[in-house]
Amino acid sequence: MKKGWGALLLGMFVIAVFAFPVQAQEKGPIKIGAVYTFTGAMAFLNEGIVDGHTLAIDEINKAGGLLGRQIEIIKRDDAGKADLATRYSRELIMRENVDFIVGGYGTIQAMALSAVARDFKKPIFIFGGHSTRITTEDWSPYHFRYSITTSAEGKTLAKIVAEEYLKDVKDPKVYYETWDFEFGRDVHRYFIPAIKEYVPNVKLYEGWPRVGETDYSPYISQILAYKPHVLAHVIFAGGAVANLKQCAQMGVFKNTKMASACVVASNEYREVLKDAIPLGSWSWCYDDESYPGNEEQKEFYERYRKWKGTTKRVVPSHVWPAYNMIKLWEAAVRKAGTTDSEAVCKAMEGIKIDTYNGPVWIRDFDHQVVSGHIWGPLVKKSGSDEIILDPEKTRYVPVEPYLFTKDEWHAARKAAGVE
């Protein structure tokens, strides 16, 4: 009898010992890893992203948390390097036991994160990485992407250049300038055939500086010599700042207009570039007070300013999409009723939220977010030196018409030999 009781007590002790960590873990915080560029040439674009994530997390926590648990965000600085994006995302999964990762502003970092998602079967929500490759040949069930695609950027850029700059122009000339990297090549793949379709007699010139170039004078000299009507600009982050300032200093914009596929219309760029942005230039951003300008947007901006503790009128254009990323993930976790990776990934497919810019959702087959982007010309506000998007001409361009259909997606994957 004593022996039986001893065995029973021992069994209960073992169960308690092994059950405790599970119970403790369930009561502990849900961990989100954030891998972004906090130092270097892209840092000024990433602050608003992390603000958007953190604002959403703070609001969820104040409302009682998610599945009865608080959310904790753990940040890592990839310094704009793919190897650090890989290293820190792996570390967050293996050492910090994060449940979810957000990150990947640039294409190379996004591609690195997509590989980690596939290898570790952990849900990773990529902010940037616009290349169509990420959602076709590099696709996996574990990564999702918010940014618009190079197909949307390249085709819309061509449409803007044709309609806004080259109507009735005799012998039209366009200079396409980009870093020689995945993003620039992929935008080129869609821009060139589109501009030729819109303007069959267009004469095209191209400049391909190396990634990270700081002296653009050889390419600017080409622009000055060719005298194109339009500079189709596809350099981003610190490179865009250096390039456009040098273009302005060397007089490019006296005779050449500019259209940019690299979110130069965002408030982040406007604050850094100031008068180096040629007035009348067309570019795009994710969010701006010029559209839709409704009460919901104004309330969100005020909520952000109060949370940030700032009285500045300007809100970074990357806050809104980054906020939406967390809200999409939150909706998926609530739907799944768990933070289990497989269940959350499945729940994220087709998940939809309502925003002041209309519904935003994740497609169930390629994991691309369906949203849109705002294009407009940059002008000076009446009676002020402030540069704004012209509210009379700003347009909202939905991304869905530029995405692969499901059949096209399967065909692209088969062509790449991955399906």
QUIMORA-V988851 format. One record per backbone hydrogen bond with DSSP energy under -1.0 kcal/mol. NH is the residue of the N-H (numbers start at 1). CO is the residue of the C=O. E is the energy in kcal/mol with one decimal. If there is no record, write none. Layout:
nh-><NH;NH>
co-><CO;CO>
e-><E;E>
//
This chain:
nh-><5;6;7;8;9;10;11;12;13;14;15;16;17;18;19;20;23;24;25;26;27;30;32;33;34;35;36;43;45;47;50;51;52;53;54;55;56;57;58;59;60;61;62;63;64;65;66;69;72;74;76;78;81;85;86;87;88;89;90;91;92;93;94;95;96;98;99;100;101;102;103;104;110;111;112;113;114;115;116;117;118;119;120;121;124;125;126;127;128;129;134;136;138;139;144;145;146;147;150;153;154;155;156;157;158;159;160;161;162;163;164;165;166;169;174;175;176;177;178;180;181;185;186;187;188;189;191;192;194;195;196;197;198;199;202;203;205;207;213;220;221;222;223;224;225;226;227;229;230;231;232;233;234;239;241;242;243;244;245;246;247;248;249;250;251;252;254;255;256;257;259;260;261;266;270;271;272;273;274;276;277;280;281;282;283;285;291;298;299;300;301;302;303;304;305;306;307;308;309;310;319;322;323;324;325;326;327;328;329;330;331;332;333;334;335;336;337;344;345;346;347;348;350;351;353;358;360;361;362;363;369;370;373;374;375;376;378;379;381;384;388;390;393;394;395;397;399;402;403;409;410;411;412;413;414;415;416;417;418>
co-><1;2;3;4;5;6;7;8;9;10;11;12;13;14;15;16;19;20;21;22;23;70;72;100;74;102;76;40;42;43;46;47;48;49;50;51;52;53;54;55;56;57;58;59;61;60;69;66;30;32;34;36;78;81;82;83;84;85;86;87;88;89;90;91;91;92;31;31;123;33;125;35;106;107;108;109;110;111;112;113;114;115;116;117;142;101;144;103;104;105;131;133;133;136;124;367;126;127;130;149;150;151;152;153;154;155;156;157;158;159;160;161;161;166;203;230;205;232;207;209;179;181;182;183;184;185;187;188;190;191;192;193;194;195;199;172;174;176;210;216;217;218;219;220;221;222;223;173;173;257;175;259;177;236;237;238;239;240;241;242;243;244;245;246;248;247;251;252;252;229;231;282;233;263;266;267;268;269;270;273;274;378;278;258;376;374;288;294;295;296;297;298;299;300;301;302;303;304;305;305;316;318;319;320;321;322;323;324;325;326;327;328;329;330;331;332;333;340;341;342;343;344;362;348;360;355;353;370;351;368;145;361;397;285;395;283;281;388;386;381;379;377;390;390;375;373;371;399;400;405;406;407;408;409;410;411;412;414;413>
e-><-2.3;-2.4;-2.1;-2.1;-2.6;-2.4;-2.4;-2.2;-2.3;-2.4;-2.2;-2.3;-2.5;-2.3;-2.2;-1.9;-2.5;-3.1;-2.5;-2.4;-1.5;-3.0;-3.1;-2.9;-2.9;-2.5;-2.0;-1.2;-1.6;-1.2;-2.1;-2.2;-2.3;-2.3;-2.7;-2.9;-1.9;-2.3;-2.9;-2.2;-2.2;-2.7;-2.4;-1.3;-1.6;-2.7;-3.3;-1.4;-3.2;-3.0;-2.6;-2.5;-2.6;-1.8;-2.3;-2.5;-2.9;-1.8;-2.1;-2.1;-2.5;-1.5;-2.9;-2.8;-1.3;-2.0;-2.6;-1.2;-1.7;-2.8;-1.6;-1.6;-2.4;-2.5;-1.6;-2.4;-2.2;-1.5;-1.7;-2.5;-1.8;-2.5;-2.7;-1.2;-2.3;-3.1;-3.5;-2.6;-2.4;-1.3;-1.3;-1.2;-2.7;-1.4;-2.2;-2.3;-2.7;-1.4;-1.9;-2.4;-3.1;-2.0;-2.1;-2.5;-1.9;-2.0;-2.7;-2.6;-2.5;-2.7;-2.9;-1.4;-1.3;-1.7;-2.5;-2.5;-3.1;-2.5;-2.1;-2.0;-1.7;-2.7;-2.3;-2.5;-1.9;-1.7;-2.9;-2.1;-1.2;-2.9;-1.9;-1.5;-2.4;-2.9;-2.2;-2.6;-2.5;-2.7;-1.8;-2.6;-2.5;-1.2;-2.2;-2.5;-1.9;-3.0;-2.1;-1.8;-1.5;-2.8;-2.7;-3.0;-2.8;-1.2;-1.7;-2.4;-2.7;-2.8;-2.0;-2.1;-2.5;-2.3;-2.3;-2.1;-1.1;-2.5;-1.3;-1.1;-1.3;-2.6;-2.4;-2.6;-2.5;-1.9;-2.1;-2.1;-1.2;-3.4;-1.9;-2.2;-1.6;-3.8;-1.8;-1.6;-1.8;-1.7;-2.1;-2.1;-2.5;-2.0;-2.5;-2.2;-2.3;-2.5;-2.6;-2.4;-2.3;-3.0;-1.7;-2.1;-1.4;-1.5;-2.4;-2.2;-1.7;-1.3;-1.9;-2.6;-2.1;-3.0;-2.2;-1.9;-2.5;-2.5;-2.0;-2.6;-2.5;-2.7;-2.7;-2.0;-2.3;-2.0;-1.6;-1.4;-2.7;-2.0;-2.6;-1.3;-2.0;-2.7;-2.5;-3.6;-2.2;-2.9;-2.6;-2.0;-2.5;-3.0;-3.3;-2.2;-3.3;-2.8;-1.1;-1.9;-3.2;-3.4;-1.7;-2.0;-1.7;-2.6;-2.2;-2.2;-2.5;-2.1;-2.4;-2.5;-1.4;-1.2;-2.4>
//
